[in-house]
Amino acid sequence: MSHPSLLTAVHDVLVHSTLPVQATESAHPLSAEYITVTEQLGAIINTTHRLNHALNQLNDLPLGENATKFVALMKEHTALTSSINQSAAASASLSSLLRGDNRAIYPDTSPPHPAKIAEWGRNLGMEVFVDGSTTVLAGKVLVLDIDINDHVVVKTSFANNTNSNGNSSAAPELDAFLAREVTRWINAARRAAGIDTAIGHSREDPAIEAARRSRAIQEHLRYLMMLDGLASSENERGLRWFMEPAVVSDHIRKQAASLQTQTLDKFLTQHALPLPFLVTPSLSFIVWLSPRAYLQLLRSSPPSKQSSMWNIDIPMTHLKTSLLDTLEDVTIATLRLVPCAEVAKSKMNSSDVPGDHTLLTAPSQMWVLDFTAKLPQNGVVMCQNRMRVIQGIVESRPIDLISMGSMSGIDSMSSLGNMSNMSFGEFGVASSQTNGSGGTGRSWVDLLVNKNSSAEYYTATYKSPNDIHPPLHLRLLAPLEPGFILQRVPVRSVKQISQVLEVVREQCWLNESLNILQWSPETQVLQSPQRPSNAEQGTQPDDAASTTLLASVLAGTVAPQSIPVNVYLPSSALSALSQPVDPFTSHHGGLGMGPPASAGSSSGASLFGPGDLEMEMDIPGLSMSMGGGVDMDLGMDLSTSADPMQQPHGPETCPPPMIVLTSSRHVPRNGLIEIRVTLGGHASSVVGGNGVWVEASPGVETGYMSDVVRRGGVWSLPGRVWNKG
């Protein structure tokens, strides 16, 4: 077999290197593009070595009198090779439209028919039998009876199940899932064909929807056939591959279910809700639900007397239907099997915790938590610290700040740009971006609210719906911590699943809280047009306004046009909020400050680079309002500060997410007030059990705030405090 020419090798690299590596979405090992990018980089390196070796050989070749003829032959060979490569590239480009997840969707106006289901089964290597409106699809173990006569009915059976009853289904939840998917395809296909336009409704073209749903059914059948191949090699024990989603769901339910009925939003602040066969023939988890989405579910939920195993206030049937059709602002993770070649190799270790459930293992497959199952969701924006915590969970090792790196790790840069080269298995990965000054180039907040650029400060305005307080002018300091898009996490046990989802849930709470408002970089605010004159606004002249303002000041009833509020998102543990903030003294015991980095530690064990604790630190609240001129002698012993990873929030999780709000007090009182909102704080189970914990400066009532925060009113807290005086 002849080796490809150098031109062919270079051309193959250029053709297959079609996946751009975006600076804001680096291909880290917990992303879907990691394996593709590393293979492309490996091909480029190998081709470069071959090209260098070949050119050196040509340079040493004695040509003599045959130089002209040799060059002419090389030119002719190059022209022929280039023509062949261009034709091959064109054919590959056309064939790529017919396979893969990113292939084009063409409108399908053909009416639904059992023959189409039979065609899908044959393409996947299944045995097919068609009898009228009934189609039987059979693998080596799995047998599906699909009847689309008047009402879609799907019955699942297994060829090696000796204990099966002929009249009952072996997997009723799988039957309901497939029947629902086939029904949705039939309704869309009937609308596209013009047979029945009164069935259902959709925002997209019915022909496009029919093609998309038919592709989804084929993907479901392909996944089931992969399980069929695993089950066929284990005889009767192979049925466990199809039952694993229900087994994992039951295992989690026994640990998390409550005897008392509770609201869904309160439940999700403590646990992820497993739902077997939601978007794929596997197990999905509702990780987070926005307050708006929960309110939409609550208002549209029909009265139901049916008992639920989870004892939540939303019926399961209505919840599943809403998640698939209309519900937005929800984070879903799907546990499914993928080929090992698609997942980065890691030092995964299964835990031996009593009561834990270890997932089934196969040499060629691996379980992953996929956060891209519900389109157009591309993944979850995660901060660097929580990505490193997930890394520790996957590798089943304890997490602490010392192993996260220190200032010394910033100097160890790779020769490839300004990237810190960290290892994950046998591959290297660019973990964090830095600018010329050594600080992070982009914050995870930039990735969340401002993907195209970065800013040091962001501003937003919160207006009270009932005008009980002046508008709040929020000023957010972007954390000095890079961000990543979390897409796939390899897992091997239920304990790892629960821990990963807990970390993701905390980040989702922060992301959702920020997305409630429209944040803008502060530079855009400074460049805003000048304020219109009083005549244009229809207000009083300056002298009349000054007289009115003076009278209000003397009477103590002056209302500001806006209330400035500083927002800080600490990523390390803060000291206790013990006294009010006084901007006129240097004793700031009420302010929290994270511990310094441990000097001399190595960041080589960290996948995602040095943490923000090694960067420049700002004191929350006061440092933003005082312009930085603050006495740093806080009366704290920083040399023996506690490791926030060892706080009583969990053995392998970083401190819970916190939002710190600092604003001025109402006239005639002076000074600043500080409000800290924490998800899953150590007192959240005591203070109302609402999953959130709110503490504030002395004299500020906080009893009602936890419910306000849980329902999406976190940014209204400074205004409510101002209104209470």
WOPEUR-V443178 format. One record per residue. N is the residue number from 0. RES is the residue in one letter. SS is DSSP state (A for helix, B for strand, O for the rest). PSI is psi in radians with two decimals (none if undefined). D_LAST is the distance of its C-alpha to the last C-alpha in Angstrom with 2 decimals. Layout:
[[N;RES;SS;PSI;D_LAST] [N;RES;SS;PSI;D_LAST]]
//
This chain:
[[0;M;O;2.18;85.34] [1;S;O;2.58;84.71] [2;H;O;2.60;81.53] [3;P;O;2.63;79.34] [4;S;O;2.92;79.81] [5;L;A;-0.68;77.27] [6;L;A;-0.71;76.42] [7;T;A;-0.72;75.77] [8;A;A;-0.76;73.56] [9;V;A;-0.72;71.48] [10;H;A;-0.69;71.32] [11;D;A;-0.69;70.13] [12;V;A;-0.75;67.28] [13;L;A;-0.63;66.23] [14;V;A;-0.75;66.45] [15;H;A;-0.25;64.51] [16;S;O;1.10;61.81] [17;T;O;-0.08;59.91] [18;L;O;1.87;56.56] [19;P;O;2.48;54.39] [20;V;O;1.81;52.17] [21;Q;O;2.50;48.83] [22;A;O;-0.52;46.89] [23;T;O;-0.23;43.65] [24;E;O;1.28;45.32] [25;S;O;2.59;47.69] [26;A;O;1.29;50.35] [27;H;O;2.94;49.33] [28;P;O;-0.24;51.05] [29;L;O;0.40;48.32] [30;S;O;2.81;48.86] [31;A;O;-0.38;51.47] [32;E;O;0.02;53.21] [33;Y;A;-0.85;53.85] [34;I;A;-0.73;57.42] [35;T;A;-0.78;58.40] [36;V;A;-0.75;57.15] [37;T;A;-0.64;58.82] [38;E;A;-0.68;62.07] [39;Q;A;-0.76;61.97] [40;L;A;-0.69;61.41] [41;G;A;-0.69;64.22] [42;A;A;-0.68;66.53] [43;I;A;-0.75;65.79] [44;I;A;-0.79;66.56] [45;N;A;-0.75;69.77] [46;T;A;-0.64;70.94] [47;T;A;-0.74;70.31] [48;H;A;-0.74;72.46] [49;R;A;-0.72;75.21] [50;L;A;-0.73;75.13] [51;N;A;-0.73;75.40] [52;H;A;-0.74;78.28] [53;A;A;-0.72;80.15] [54;L;A;-0.62;79.84] [55;N;A;-0.66;81.17] [56;Q;A;-0.71;84.13] [57;L;A;-0.62;84.86] [58;N;A;-0.55;84.71] [59;D;A;-0.04;87.31] [60;L;O;2.16;89.56] [61;P;O;1.94;92.90] [62;L;O;-0.87;93.41] [63;G;A;-2.35;96.53] [64;E;A;-0.34;98.51] [65;N;A;0.22;96.51] [66;A;A;-0.79;93.21] [67;T;A;-0.79;93.40] [68;K;A;-0.67;94.34] [69;F;A;-0.74;91.69] [70;V;A;-0.70;88.91] [71;A;A;-0.72;90.16] [72;L;A;-0.65;90.08] [73;M;A;-0.67;86.56] [74;K;A;-0.76;85.41] [75;E;A;-0.75;87.07] [76;H;A;-0.66;85.55] [77;T;A;-0.73;82.10] [78;A;A;-0.77;82.40] [79;L;A;-0.77;83.48] [80;T;A;-0.71;80.77] [81;S;A;-0.70;78.08] [82;S;A;-0.74;79.31] [83;I;A;-0.74;79.30] [84;N;A;-0.68;75.80] [85;Q;A;-0.68;74.43] [86;S;A;-0.72;76.03] [87;A;A;-0.67;74.63] [88;A;A;-0.69;71.13] [89;A;A;-0.72;71.36] [90;S;A;-0.70;72.53] [91;A;A;-0.63;69.76] [92;S;A;-0.70;67.16] [93;L;A;-0.72;68.51] [94;S;A;-0.45;68.79] [95;S;A;-0.38;65.21] [96;L;O;-0.30;64.07] [97;L;O;-0.01;65.74] [98;R;O;2.82;64.24] [99;G;O;2.87;61.07] [100;D;O;-0.38;57.47] [101;N;O;0.28;56.97] [102;R;O;2.74;60.00] [103;A;O;2.63;59.77] [104;I;O;2.05;59.21] [105;Y;O;2.50;61.86] [106;P;O;2.47;61.56] [107;D;O;1.93;63.41] [108;T;O;0.14;64.67] [109;S;O;2.52;67.19] [110;P;O;2.73;66.81] [111;P;O;2.46;65.98] [112;H;O;2.54;69.10] [113;P;A;-0.44;70.06] [114;A;A;-0.55;72.15] [115;K;A;-0.71;69.06] [116;I;A;-0.69;67.74] [117;A;A;-0.68;71.21] [118;E;A;-0.71;71.23] [119;W;A;-0.74;67.96] [120;G;A;-0.74;69.42] [121;R;A;-0.69;72.68] [122;N;A;-0.41;70.90] [123;L;O;0.10;69.25] [124;G;O;0.38;72.55] [125;M;O;2.64;72.11] [126;E;B;2.37;74.94] [127;V;B;2.33;74.55] [128;F;B;2.24;76.05] [129;V;B;2.21;75.47] [130;D;B;1.64;76.50] [131;G;O;-2.09;75.46] [132;S;O;0.01;71.70] [133;T;B;2.33;71.36] [134;T;B;2.25;71.11] [135;V;B;2.12;71.66] [136;L;B;2.17;70.37] [137;A;B;2.27;71.69] [138;G;O;-2.72;71.21] [139;K;O;-0.51;72.91] [140;V;O;-0.79;70.56] [141;L;B;2.38;68.10] [142;V;B;2.19;69.34] [143;L;B;2.17;67.24] [144;D;B;2.01;68.42] [145;I;B;2.01;66.60] [146;D;B;2.10;67.44] [147;I;O;0.62;66.04] [148;N;O;-1.49;68.00] [149;D;O;-0.77;65.56] [150;H;O;2.21;62.79] [151;V;O;2.22;62.33] [152;V;B;2.25;63.29] [153;V;B;2.29;63.35] [154;K;B;2.22;65.00] [155;T;B;2.38;64.97] [156;S;B;2.86;67.76] [157;F;B;2.33;69.10] [158;A;O;-0.52;72.76] [159;N;O;0.32;72.74] [160;N;O;1.77;70.80] [161;T;O;-0.27;73.47] [162;N;O;0.23;71.12] [163;S;O;2.63;69.98] [164;N;O;2.24;70.43] [165;G;O;-0.42;71.88] [166;N;O;-0.18;69.79] [167;S;O;2.68;66.35] [168;S;O;2.53;64.42] [169;A;O;-0.43;64.08] [170;A;O;1.43;60.60] [171;P;A;-0.61;58.89] [172;E;A;-0.65;55.56] [173;L;A;-0.66;57.55] [174;D;A;-0.82;59.44] [175;A;A;-0.67;56.31] [176;F;A;-0.85;54.97] [177;L;A;-0.67;58.24] [178;A;A;-0.69;58.68] [179;R;A;-0.75;55.24] [180;E;A;-0.73;56.00] [181;V;A;-0.68;59.44] [182;T;A;-0.73;58.09] [183;R;A;-0.64;55.55] [184;W;A;-0.74;58.41] [185;I;A;-0.75;60.69] [186;N;A;-0.75;58.15] [187;A;A;-0.72;57.53] [188;A;A;-0.66;61.28] [189;R;A;-0.66;62.12] [190;R;A;-0.70;59.66] [191;A;A;-0.61;61.06] [192;A;O;-0.09;64.61] [193;G;O;0.27;63.81] [194;I;O;-0.78;64.95] [195;D;O;1.84;61.83] [196;T;O;-0.08;58.92] [197;A;O;-0.08;57.01] [198;I;O;2.04;56.30] [199;G;O;-3.03;52.80] [200;H;O;2.74;50.96] [201;S;O;2.65;49.94] [202;R;O;-0.37;48.29] [203;E;O;3.00;51.21] [204;D;O;2.25;54.91] [205;P;A;-0.61;56.62] [206;A;A;-0.68;59.48] [207;I;A;-0.73;57.16] [208;E;A;-0.72;55.27] [209;A;A;-0.74;58.61] [210;A;A;-0.69;59.77] [211;R;A;-0.72;56.52] [212;R;A;-0.59;56.63] [213;S;A;-0.65;60.32] [214;R;A;-0.66;59.60] [215;A;A;-0.71;56.89] [216;I;A;-0.72;59.43] [217;Q;A;-0.64;61.93] [218;E;A;-0.69;59.41] [219;H;A;-0.77;58.77] [220;L;A;-0.63;62.54] [221;R;A;-0.71;62.99] [222;Y;A;-0.71;60.48] [223;L;A;-0.61;62.24] [224;M;A;-0.55;65.58] [225;M;A;-0.74;64.30] [226;L;A;-0.60;63.44] [227;D;A;-0.68;66.85] [228;G;A;-0.65;68.53] [229;L;A;-0.65;66.75] [230;A;A;-0.55;67.54] [231;S;A;-0.42;71.22] [232;S;O;-0.05;71.95] [233;E;O;0.18;70.72] [234;N;A;-2.24;72.66] [235;E;A;-0.51;70.95] [236;R;A;-0.24;68.16] [237;G;A;-0.26;67.15] [238;L;A;-0.38;65.20] [239;R;A;-0.41;62.31] [240;W;A;-0.57;61.43] [241;F;A;-0.45;60.58] [242;M;A;-0.10;58.78] [243;E;A;-0.71;56.61] [244;P;A;-0.75;53.47] [245;A;A;-0.62;53.58] [246;V;A;-0.80;54.32] [247;V;A;-0.72;51.34] [248;S;A;-0.76;49.04] [249;D;A;-0.65;50.33] [250;H;A;-0.74;49.95] [251;I;A;-0.66;46.27] [252;R;A;-0.67;45.66] [253;K;A;-0.46;47.15] [254;Q;A;-0.52;44.70] [255;A;A;-0.28;41.47] [256;A;O;2.55;41.94] [257;S;O;2.60;39.91] [258;L;O;-0.40;41.30] [259;Q;O;2.51;38.17] [260;T;O;2.30;37.18] [261;Q;B;2.79;34.10] [262;T;O;2.64;32.47] [263;L;A;-0.70;33.98] [264;D;A;-0.59;30.84] [265;K;A;-0.65;30.06] [266;F;A;-0.70;33.74] [267;L;A;-0.26;33.77] [268;T;O;-0.15;31.04] [269;Q;O;-0.53;33.65] [270;H;O;2.71;37.05] [271;A;O;2.49;38.91] [272;L;B;1.98;40.68] [273;P;B;2.37;44.46] [274;L;B;1.80;46.28] [275;P;B;2.46;50.05] [276;F;O;0.99;51.78] [277;L;O;-1.07;48.80] [278;V;O;-0.30;49.72] [279;T;O;2.92;52.85] [280;P;O;0.90;55.41] [281;S;O;-2.77;53.37] [282;L;B;2.28;50.05] [283;S;B;2.74;46.68] [284;F;B;2.33;43.19] [285;I;B;1.90;39.88] [286;V;B;-0.74;37.84] [287;W;B;2.57;34.58] [288;L;B;2.24;33.32] [289;S;O;2.71;30.43] [290;P;A;-0.65;27.83] [291;R;A;-0.73;29.35] [292;A;A;-0.68;32.82] [293;Y;A;-0.72;31.94] [294;L;A;-0.67;30.48] [295;Q;A;-0.73;33.69] [296;L;A;-0.75;35.78] [297;L;A;-0.72;34.04] [298;R;A;-0.53;34.45] [299;S;A;-0.04;38.05] [300;S;O;2.22;39.12] [301;P;O;2.70;41.82] [302;P;O;2.31;41.94] [303;S;O;2.34;44.08] [304;K;O;0.06;45.56] [305;Q;O;2.29;47.21] [306;S;O;2.51;46.32] [307;S;O;2.45;45.02] [308;M;O;-0.38;45.88] [309;W;O;-0.17;42.39] [310;N;O;0.92;40.53] [311;I;B;2.86;37.97] [312;D;O;-0.04;36.66] [313;I;O;2.18;38.45] [314;P;O;2.47;42.27] [315;M;A;-0.70;44.16] [316;T;A;-0.78;46.39] [317;H;A;-0.64;43.57] [318;L;A;-0.81;41.76] [319;K;A;-0.74;44.92] [320;T;A;-0.74;45.68] [321;S;A;-0.66;42.22] [322;L;A;-0.59;42.28] [323;L;A;-0.48;45.62] [324;D;O;-1.19;45.08] [325;T;O;-0.35;41.72] [326;L;O;2.33;38.98] [327;E;O;-3.11;37.40] [328;D;O;0.82;34.82] [329;V;B;2.46;36.66] [330;T;B;2.12;38.25] [331;I;B;2.31;41.66] [332;A;B;2.38;43.97] [333;T;B;2.21;47.62] [334;L;B;2.03;49.97] [335;R;B;2.88;53.42] [336;L;B;2.41;56.64] [337;V;B;2.72;57.61] [338;P;B;2.50;60.70] [339;C;A;-0.47;60.42] [340;A;A;-0.27;61.51] [341;E;A;-0.04;58.19] [342;V;O;2.43;55.99] [343;A;O;2.42;55.77] [344;K;O;2.39;57.64] [345;S;O;2.91;55.47] [346;K;O;1.09;55.95] [347;M;O;2.37;54.74] [348;N;O;2.28;55.26] [349;S;O;2.43;54.80] [350;S;O;2.72;53.10] [351;D;O;0.79;54.84] [352;V;O;2.32;51.84] [353;P;O;2.36;52.91] [354;G;O;-0.04;51.97] [355;D;O;2.73;51.49] [356;H;O;2.09;53.37] [357;T;B;2.29;55.27] [358;L;O;2.72;55.76] [359;L;O;2.55;59.31] [360;T;O;2.58;61.00] [361;A;B;2.50;63.56] [362;P;O;-0.56;65.30] [363;S;O;-0.05;64.55] [364;Q;B;2.74;61.10] [365;M;B;2.49;57.64] [366;W;B;2.38;54.45] [367;V;B;2.63;51.42] [368;L;B;1.97;47.87] [369;D;B;2.14;47.78] [370;F;O;0.28;44.44] [371;T;O;0.25;46.17] [372;A;O;-0.57;47.69] [373;K;O;1.82;45.39] [374;L;O;2.63;46.00] [375;P;O;0.50;44.66] [376;Q;O;2.13;42.79] [377;N;O;-0.11;44.16] [378;G;O;-3.03;42.52] [379;V;B;2.25;39.22] [380;V;B;2.14;37.64] [381;M;B;2.54;37.43] [382;C;B;2.89;36.36] [383;Q;A;-0.75;39.07] [384;N;A;-0.74;38.00] [385;R;A;-0.51;38.00] [386;M;A;-0.67;41.33] [387;R;A;-0.57;42.78] [388;V;A;-0.74;41.50] [389;I;A;-0.67;43.30] [390;Q;A;-0.76;46.34] [391;G;A;-0.61;46.31] [392;I;A;-0.76;46.03] [393;V;A;-0.69;48.97] [394;E;O;0.04;51.03] [395;S;O;0.89;50.06] [396;R;O;2.64;49.16] [397;P;O;2.63;46.18] [398;I;O;2.32;43.59] [399;D;O;2.86;42.36] [400;L;O;-0.50;41.15] [401;I;A;-0.70;44.46] [402;S;A;-0.13;46.42] [403;M;A;-0.21;44.03] [404;G;O;2.99;45.39] [405;S;O;-2.95;44.44] [406;M;A;-0.50;44.80] [407;S;A;-0.44;48.54] [408;G;A;-0.32;48.57] [409;I;A;-0.50;47.37] [410;D;A;-0.30;50.66] [411;S;O;1.41;52.81] [412;M;O;2.57;52.89] [413;S;O;2.79;55.40] [414;S;O;-0.22;57.89] [415;L;O;1.58;56.61] [416;G;O;-2.73;53.92] [417;N;O;1.03;50.86] [418;M;B;2.46;50.53] [419;S;B;2.11;50.20] [420;N;B;1.84;52.97] [421;M;B;2.67;52.03] [422;S;B;2.55;54.36] [423;F;B;1.69;53.96] [424;G;O;-2.17;57.31] [425;E;O;0.05;60.01] [426;F;B;2.75;58.06] [427;G;B;2.66;55.92] [428;V;B;2.47;52.68] [429;A;B;2.00;50.52] [430;S;B;-0.61;47.27] [431;S;B;2.60;44.91] [432;Q;B;2.52;45.05] [433;T;B;2.65;44.69] [434;N;O;-3.03;44.70] [435;G;O;-0.45;46.73] [436;S;O;-0.02;44.30] [437;G;O;-0.13;44.33] [438;G;O;2.98;40.84] [439;T;B;2.44;40.26] [440;G;O;-0.62;41.05] [441;R;O;2.46;38.75] [442;S;O;2.81;35.73] [443;W;A;-0.43;35.42] [444;V;A;-0.65;32.42] [445;D;A;-0.76;34.94] [446;L;A;-0.47;37.22] [447;L;A;-0.79;34.56] [448;V;A;-0.19;32.95] [449;N;O;1.28;35.42] [450;K;O;-0.44;38.92] [451;N;O;-0.34;40.86] [452;S;O;-3.02;39.36] [453;S;O;2.78;36.88] [454;A;O;2.69;33.94] [455;E;O;-0.67;31.95] [456;Y;B;2.56;28.57] [457;Y;B;2.54;27.47] [458;T;B;2.65;24.77] [459;A;B;2.79;23.34] [460;T;B;2.27;20.91] [461;Y;B;2.16;18.79] [462;K;O;2.34;18.01] [463;S;O;2.27;16.15] [464;P;O;-0.54;18.98] [465;N;O;0.14;17.08] [466;D;O;0.73;15.27] [467;I;O;-0.17;11.81] [468;H;O;2.78;10.66] [469;P;O;2.80;12.98] [470;P;B;2.52;15.74] [471;L;B;2.19;15.45] [472;H;B;1.76;18.34] [473;L;B;2.35;19.51] [474;R;B;1.94;22.09] [475;L;B;2.23;24.24] [476;L;B;2.04;26.68] [477;A;O;2.20;29.85] [478;P;O;2.54;31.10] [479;L;O;1.16;34.44] [480;E;O;2.10;36.08] [481;P;O;2.88;38.67] [482;G;B;2.84;38.75] [483;F;B;2.77;41.49] [484;I;B;1.97;42.32] [485;L;B;2.18;43.11] [486;Q;O;-0.85;45.90] [487;R;B;2.36;48.30] [488;V;B;2.06;48.09] [489;P;B;2.37;51.32] [490;V;O;2.77;50.92] [491;R;O;-0.08;53.40] [492;S;B;2.87;51.65] [493;V;A;-0.58;48.91] [494;K;A;-0.78;47.06] [495;Q;A;-0.69;46.98] [496;I;A;-0.85;45.83] [497;S;A;-0.71;42.90] [498;Q;A;-0.73;41.86] [499;V;A;-0.78;42.13] [500;L;A;-0.54;40.15] [501;E;A;-0.76;37.39] [502;V;A;-0.74;37.07] [503;V;A;-0.68;37.24] [504;R;A;-0.73;34.63] [505;E;A;-0.75;32.11] [506;Q;A;-0.66;32.93] [507;C;A;-0.61;32.74] [508;W;A;-0.76;29.17] [509;L;A;-0.80;28.26] [510;N;A;-0.76;30.45] [511;E;A;-0.67;29.05] [512;S;A;-0.71;25.41] [513;L;A;-0.65;26.46] [514;N;A;-0.13;28.63] [515;I;O;-0.63;25.89] [516;L;O;2.86;25.06] [517;Q;O;1.80;27.61] [518;W;O;2.46;27.69] [519;S;B;2.49;29.65] [520;P;B;2.51;31.08] [521;E;A;-0.47;29.37] [522;T;A;-0.61;32.74] [523;Q;A;-0.58;32.76] [524;V;A;-0.68;29.48] [525;L;A;-0.47;30.96] [526;Q;O;0.23;34.06] [527;S;O;2.70;32.42] [528;P;O;2.80;33.89] [529;Q;O;2.67;32.64] [530;R;O;2.38;30.01] [531;P;O;2.76;31.79] [532;S;O;2.95;32.14] [533;N;A;-0.63;30.39] [534;A;A;-0.69;33.59] [535;E;A;-0.59;33.68] [536;Q;A;-0.28;30.09] [537;G;O;0.46;30.74] [538;T;O;-3.11;27.85] [539;Q;O;2.73;28.07] [540;P;O;2.91;30.01] [541;D;A;-0.71;28.49] [542;D;A;-0.71;29.08] [543;A;A;-0.70;27.43] [544;A;A;-0.69;24.41] [545;S;A;-0.70;24.23] [546;T;A;-0.77;24.43] [547;T;A;-0.74;21.64] [548;L;A;-0.74;19.41] [549;L;A;-0.73;20.39] [550;A;A;-0.67;19.61] [551;S;A;-0.68;16.07] [552;V;A;-0.77;15.61] [553;L;A;-0.57;17.20] [554;A;A;-0.15;15.13] [555;G;O;0.37;11.76] [556;T;O;0.30;11.20] [557;V;O;2.40;12.49] [558;A;O;2.10;11.79] [559;P;O;2.74;13.57] [560;Q;O;-0.51;16.48] [561;S;B;2.76;15.51] [562;I;B;2.03;13.34] [563;P;B;2.34;15.86] [564;V;B;2.19;15.99] [565;N;B;2.38;18.91] [566;V;B;2.31;20.75] [567;Y;B;2.39;23.30] [568;L;O;1.48;25.85] [569;P;O;2.51;27.45] [570;S;O;0.20;30.92] [571;S;O;2.90;31.38] [572;A;O;2.45;29.87] [573;L;O;2.69;26.90] [574;S;O;2.91;26.51] [575;A;O;2.49;24.11] [576;L;O;1.66;20.43] [577;S;O;-0.34;20.52] [578;Q;O;2.77;18.22] [579;P;O;2.72;15.33] [580;V;B;2.17;16.61] [581;D;O;1.92;17.43] [582;P;O;-0.10;19.04] [583;F;O;0.11;20.95] [584;T;O;2.94;22.97] [585;S;O;0.16;25.54] [586;H;O;1.85;24.62] [587;H;O;0.96;22.92] [588;G;O;-0.38;23.57] [589;G;O;-0.15;20.56] [590;L;O;2.51;22.10] [591;G;O;2.61;24.72] [592;M;O;2.33;28.06] [593;G;O;2.73;31.05] [594;P;O;2.68;34.39] [595;P;O;2.88;37.00] [596;A;O;2.60;40.05] [597;S;O;2.07;43.04] [598;A;O;2.48;45.64] [599;G;O;-0.06;49.05] [600;S;O;2.78;48.44] [601;S;O;2.51;50.03] [602;S;O;0.20;48.46] [603;G;O;-0.45;51.71] [604;A;O;-0.07;50.72] [605;S;O;2.30;47.71] [606;L;O;-0.56;48.28] [607;F;O;0.39;45.26] [608;G;O;-3.11;45.44] [609;P;O;2.53;43.37] [610;G;O;2.98;39.72] [611;D;A;-0.23;36.68] [612;L;A;-0.31;36.37] [613;E;A;-0.10;39.32] [614;M;O;-3.05;37.70] [615;E;O;2.29;35.43] [616;M;O;2.43;32.16] [617;D;O;2.49;28.71] [618;I;O;2.22;25.91] [619;P;O;2.50;23.11] [620;G;O;-1.33;19.96] [621;L;A;-0.73;20.72] [622;S;A;-0.49;24.28] [623;M;A;-0.54;23.34] [624;S;A;-0.33;20.87] [625;M;O;-0.03;23.12] [626;G;O;0.27;26.26] [627;G;O;-0.18;28.15] [628;G;O;1.23;28.61] [629;V;O;2.40;27.40] [630;D;O;2.14;29.41] [631;M;O;0.00;30.72] [632;D;O;1.59;31.49] [633;L;O;0.05;28.88] [634;G;O;0.48;30.80] [635;M;O;2.53;31.82] [636;D;O;1.63;35.37] [637;L;A;-0.30;35.81] [638;S;A;-0.42;39.52] [639;T;A;0.62;39.18] [640;S;O;2.59;36.15] [641;A;O;2.55;36.30] [642;D;O;2.09;37.57] [643;P;A;-0.37;34.84] [644;M;A;-0.26;37.64] [645;Q;A;0.21;38.25] [646;Q;O;2.78;34.73] [647;P;O;0.79;34.71] [648;H;O;-0.31;34.04] [649;G;O;2.62;37.69] [650;P;O;-0.42;40.94] [651;E;O;0.50;41.41] [652;T;O;2.63;38.03] [653;C;O;2.98;35.70] [654;P;O;2.60;32.13] [655;P;O;2.69;30.06] [656;P;O;2.50;28.25] [657;M;B;2.50;24.76] [658;I;B;2.12;22.11] [659;V;B;2.15;19.86] [660;L;B;2.22;16.77] [661;T;B;2.20;15.36] [662;S;B;2.99;12.70] [663;S;B;2.75;10.82] [664;R;O;2.87;7.46] [665;H;O;2.50;5.27] [666;V;O;2.43;7.59] [667;P;O;0.07;8.88] [668;R;O;2.62;8.42] [669;N;O;3.13;11.08] [670;G;O;-3.06;12.73] [671;L;B;2.67;12.64] [672;I;B;2.58;11.63] [673;E;B;2.28;14.55] [674;I;B;2.24;15.03] [675;R;B;2.19;18.65] [676;V;B;2.12;20.18] [677;T;B;2.37;23.78] [678;L;B;2.19;26.47] [679;G;O;0.55;28.65] [680;G;O;2.90;27.07] [681;H;O;-0.30;28.88] [682;A;O;0.08;26.32] [683;S;O;-0.55;26.04] [684;S;O;-0.30;28.84] [685;V;O;-0.76;27.14] [686;V;O;1.42;23.54] [687;G;O;-0.27;24.33] [688;G;O;0.62;27.32] [689;N;O;0.08;25.85] [690;G;O;-0.17;27.36] [691;V;B;2.64;24.10] [692;W;B;2.23;22.15] [693;V;B;2.23;18.55] [694;E;B;2.66;17.38] [695;A;B;3.05;14.42] [696;S;O;2.67;13.61] [697;P;O;2.47;13.46] [698;G;O;-0.10;10.45] [699;V;O;2.17;9.45] [700;E;O;2.27;10.89] [701;T;O;0.05;13.77] [702;G;O;-0.59;16.05] [703;Y;O;-0.16;15.70] [704;M;A;-0.54;15.76] [705;S;A;-0.72;19.52] [706;D;A;-0.64;20.53] [707;V;A;-0.75;18.35] [708;V;A;-0.76;20.03] [709;R;A;-0.48;23.40] [710;R;O;0.26;23.24] [711;G;O;0.27;22.60] [712;G;O;0.59;18.85] [713;V;A;-0.63;18.46] [714;W;A;-0.19;17.41] [715;S;A;-0.13;14.56] [716;L;A;-0.82;12.62] [717;P;A;-0.64;10.78] [718;G;A;-0.67;9.88] [719;R;A;-0.72;8.80] [720;V;A;-0.73;6.52] [721;W;A;-0.67;5.19] [722;N;A;-0.58;5.33] [723;K;A;-0.18;3.82] [724;G;O;none;0.00]]
//
